[in-house]
Amino acid sequence: MKQKKFLLNESEIPTQWYNIQADMPNKPLPPLHPATRQPLTWEDLAHIFPTECCKQELNTTDRWIDIPEEVLEKYRFYRATPLVRAYELEKALGTPAHIYFKNESTNPLGSHKINSALPQCYYAKQEGTTNVTTETGAGQWGAALSYAASVFGLEAAVYQVKISMQQKPYRSSIMRTFGATVEGSPSMSTRAGKDIITKNPMHMGSLGTAISEAVELAMTTPGCKYTLGSVLNHVALHQSIIGLEAEKQMEKAGEYPDTIIACFGGGSNFGGIAFPFMRHNILDGRKTEFIAAEPESCPKLTRGKFDYDFGDEAGLTPLLPMYTLGHDFRPANIHAGGLRYHGAGMIVSQLIKDGMIHGVDIPQLETFEAGILFARTEGIIPAPESSHAIAATIREALKCKETGEEKVILFNLSGHGLIDMSAYDQYINGDLVNYKVSDDEISKNHIGA
Ligand SMILES: *Cc1c(COP(=O)(O)O)cnc(C)c1O
């Protein structure tokens, strides 16, 4: 019988994260203070983020960083996650390619975001913080943070974009089940929220409003820290556990990936699976190809510019060097909520600039077609975000069918889609459409100050 799943014992779970910043041929440019335009120090960031995360953010020298024992203990609740050979998908495509996926959907929250929520809450607790806050769109990050806060005995306050709260009610139920306070943003609980509501009582919220509220809460509440689930370097660091496990599991499968694929929102699950393998390209001359799959409606990697830009719509964050569509770019309301972000993380942006990663953009309907084929062959209903990785994998596997190449393709299944079933209903009913962005729509937005 052919082996389908490659597992690790608890004792084989990696005990250190991999920091690709130490090995990058060109380090990421520094984030800048928006007023002075001087490079930020970790002390600047520590006003709102846990101190240890700030140090990790700017650490360009240590290749390996120990995972705290308390975090490892919580990782063992759901790690190692399985590496799976997708034989049935291969058969349905008639491809000679070998397709593997790393299944990050098996934890209680259903996505990879928990891998960073746990250390962020652990470090916050260590520093004497009592409360954490964040914003969430579709709700995966808010759910992961709520769980991690409850694990480490912190109070969590989550600002969820009001419209998303109405569209995906079960995610706020999950957050409340883990004890978090969930506010629809804009809310009346912050000055920023009140100002927005006073101007526009019917405002349905955006990530921009929710970030403003969460940051205000962290800055005005003693003992409260802000957390972020993507984009930043320390988040990609924590997610490296995905690729480090996959490396050991591919070894058990007796293969090494020629191509690695993940969907791309801010870059954390992509970096998580890609960077540990990329170190062998940098250090050992391997030639693995890395593909980041983004939505056609939010094409920062394929059509954005590399420049300093704000991380949020309101322009409150530091200036970050990144591929961006402009901080006021408003992506269409696609179902892959986690991929509706205007910029790419700083590490990935530098690696794209250096030609080590390439982006592909995928229309919404192609992602649902891919997700449904995956569900019917491999038995897992993927998150709409993850379906971008599946669609890109299918494109590569079909190229192999033409050329006869037996490539080894590894993709990351970042989450399951069981809270997104209304999106599947809409697709099956023929109610979904593609959203291609025109050059005009892209050029009218603003990059930087
Ligand atoms: C948030 C999310 C993403 C996108 O975020 P990245 O930081 O780019 O990984 C992708 N998939 C799922 C399931 C998510 O919840």
The ligand as an SDF file (V2000), in Angstrom:
LIG
                    3D

 15 15  0  0  0  0  0  0  0  0999 V2000
   -5.2680   34.8020    7.4180 C   0  0  0  0  0  0  0  0  0  0  0  0
   -5.2360   33.6490    6.5050 C   0  0  0  0  0  0  0  0  0  0  0  0
   -4.4480   33.6390    5.3370 C   0  0  0  0  0  0  0  0  0  0  0  0
   -3.6170   34.8110    4.8950 C   0  0  0  0  0  0  0  0  0  0  0  0
   -2.6490   35.2680    5.7690 O   0  0  0  0  0  0  0  0  0  0  0  0
   -1.0840   35.0390    5.5550 P   0  0  0  0  0  0  0  0  0  0  0  0
   -0.4580   35.8400    6.6060 O   0  0  0  0  0  0  0  0  0  0  0  0
   -0.7400   35.5530    4.1670 O   0  0  0  0  0  0  0  0  0  0  0  0
   -0.8280   33.6050    5.6660 O   0  0  0  0  0  0  0  0  0  0  0  0
   -4.4390   32.5000    4.5530 C   0  0  0  0  0  0  0  0  0  0  0  0
   -5.1900   31.4220    4.8610 N   0  0  0  0  0  0  0  0  0  0  0  0
   -5.9660   31.3890    5.9620 C   0  0  0  0  0  0  0  0  0  0  0  0
   -6.7740   30.1780    6.2420 C   0  0  0  0  0  0  0  0  0  0  0  0
   -6.0140   32.5080    6.8230 C   0  0  0  0  0  0  0  0  0  0  0  0
   -6.7840   32.4690    7.9160 O   0  0  0  0  0  0  0  0  0  0  0  0
  1  2  1  0
  2  3  1  0
  2 14  2  0
  3  4  1  0
  3 10  2  0
  4  5  1  0
  5  6  1  0
  6  7  2  0
  6  8  1  0
  6  9  1  0
 10 11  1  0
 11 12  2  0
 12 13  1  0
 12 14  1  0
 14 15  1  0
M  END
$$$$
